[in-house]
Amino acid sequence: MLAIRELWVNKTGNYIVGDSRYYQPFTEDLGTLFHSLRKEYGRCTGNIYRDTPDGTPDKIGWVFEKLAKYEDTGEPYMAETWVNYRYVKEL
């Protein structure tokens, strides 16, 4: 089963806004998931990698960014979202 975790960052203020626990997304297809996340979180600016014991990197996620506005003032800021994915037996 595919599970994802999201980390939300205010890139303008350089602080973490919050994160989610791992949860099962609506699809197991990484391509469909990527396009859905890109629609919600903006353009993809990079990938997330993890080093394996043999030294080769494994891709485990994406980084997205978009211009958002503060709810109280309406001022713009750059919102960044890090999405990690992994396959698990159960949540």
N, C-alpha and C positions, 0 to 999 in steps of 0.2 A: 504494500500500500504506500502511495506517495503521501508525504507530509511536508508542509511548508511552515516557515516561521518568518515574521516580518518585524523589522526594526525601523522605526520612524525617527528621522533626524531633522532638526532645524539647522540646515547648513549655514544659513546666514548668521544665526546666533551661536553656532557651533555647540549644540547640546542635543542630547537624546530626548525625544518627546515621549516615547513609549515603545513597547514591543508586544508581540503576541506570543502565545505558546504555540508549539507545533500543533497543527490541525490538518484535517484532510480537506484538500481543495475540491472544487466541483468536478474536476477532471483528472485523469491519470496521464493525459497526453501533455508532455512538456511544451510542445509548440503552441497548443491551444491555451495553456496556462500562461505562457509568456505573453501572448498577444492580449489576453485579458488583463494581465497585470500592467502591461504597457499602456493600455487604454485608461486604466485607473490612476497609475502613478507617474505617467509621463515617459519621456524618452529614456532608453537604456543607455547608461554612460559607462558600463563596465560589467565584468563578471567577478564572481567570488570563487576563489580556489582554495583547496586544502592540499597540503603536501602529503604524499603517501610514504610508507616506510622505505620504498625503493627510490624516493627522491623525485618522482614524477608528480606533477600537479593534477588534481581531480577538480573539475568544475562542479561547484555545489550551489551556485546561485547567481543572482543578477543584482545590479544597483540601478535604480531609476531616480529621475529627478524631474521636478516641475515647479513652476512658480505658483505659490499658493498665497492666500491672504489670511491674516489674523482675523479671528471671528469678532473680537471686540473693537479693533481699530480699523480694520479693512486694509491695513498696510501690507504690502507684498513682502514675501520672504521665499527663499529657495528651500523647498521640501525635498528631502532625499529619503528613499525607501530601500532598505537592503532586504532581499528575499532569499533565504536559504531553503533548499529542498533536500530531502533524503527519503530513502525507502525504508519502511519499518514493517514489522510483523503486525503490530497493533499500537494504538495510542494509549 
